[in-house]
Amino acid sequence: MYSARTRVENEEWIDEIETVAAELDLDGDATSTATDLFLSSVPEAERSKRAVLAASVYAASLISGQAQSQGDVADAAGVSRLTIQQRWKELLRDAGMEPPDW
């Protein structure tokens, strides 16, 4: 879980999650899940935050049943598909979920 302070300190990234989710036409539940995943795994390095944001949106799309392709999420978030591919399963494990093995 994350603190209220973490949420406040990362407000610009939360806004970016909402923008990416809207571009992908994800609903409020998926956007909320992406925000929770991101805030639970915020990296120290500023340059890594966009990668975690993208992986969070991708994982949230799967969890919510609104699956998006890694490529579509990568394009919307401004990262490479490989960035998402390398991070999303670990992100789910860190959140206490078991990622699919397909």
N, C-alpha and C positions, 0 to 999 in steps of 0.2 A: 504494500500500500504506500501511498505517498502523502505528503503533508500539504496543507493549504499553502504554505510558503512555496513549495515546489510548483504548485499550480500558478501562483502569482508570478514567480520568476520566469515562467515559461509561457506566459500569455501570448506572446507573438507566435510561438510554435503551435499553440492550440488554435489560434486564428488560421494558421497555415493548414492544419489538419482539416478544419472546417471547409476551407477553400478547396482542398484536394477532394474531400468527400463529396462536396457539392458538384464538382466537375465530373465525378464518377457516378453521380446520382444515387449516392448511398443515403439511407434514411438516418434519422436521429439516433436510433439504437446503435447502428454501426459506427456512427461518428463518435458517440459516447464511449463505445468500447475501444475505438482507436485512441481516443484521448487517454483513457485509463491505462491502456497498454504502454503508451508513450511515457506518461508521467511516472509509471512504475519502473521504467527502465531508462530514464534520462541519462545520457552519457555526460561525462565531465567535459569532454572536448566539444567545442562548439561545432567543429566541422563534421562530427559524427551524428549530430542531431537530425539532419535531414534524412540520413539513412535509416535511423530508428523510426522517424516519422513515417517513411514510406513502408517499412516492414510492419509497422503498427496498423496502418490503413489496410494493407493487404491481408494481414491476419484477421482483422476485424471484419473485412468483407466475407471471409470464409466462415467465421463464427456466426455471423448474422444471416447466413444463407443467401447473401447477395454477392457471391463470388465474382471477383474481377480477375483478369489475367495479370500476371506480374508485369507484363509489358505495358498494359494500360495504366496501372498504378505508377509504374516507373516514369512514364511520360508525364502524368499529371503532377507527380512530386518532383520531377527534375533530377532523377537519379537513373542509374542503369538497372536493367532487369537483374543483372548479376548481384547487385547490391542487395536487392530484396531477397533473392534466392539464398544468399549467404546468411541472412539474419533472421528471417521470420520464424523458423522452427525454434531457435534458441530463445527468441523473445517469448514464444508461447510457453516453453519449458520454464523460463524464469518467472512467468506468471502463474505457474503451478498447473498448467494444462499439458495434455499429451497431444502433440501434433500428429496428424495423420501420417502414415508411412508410405503413401503412394507417391 
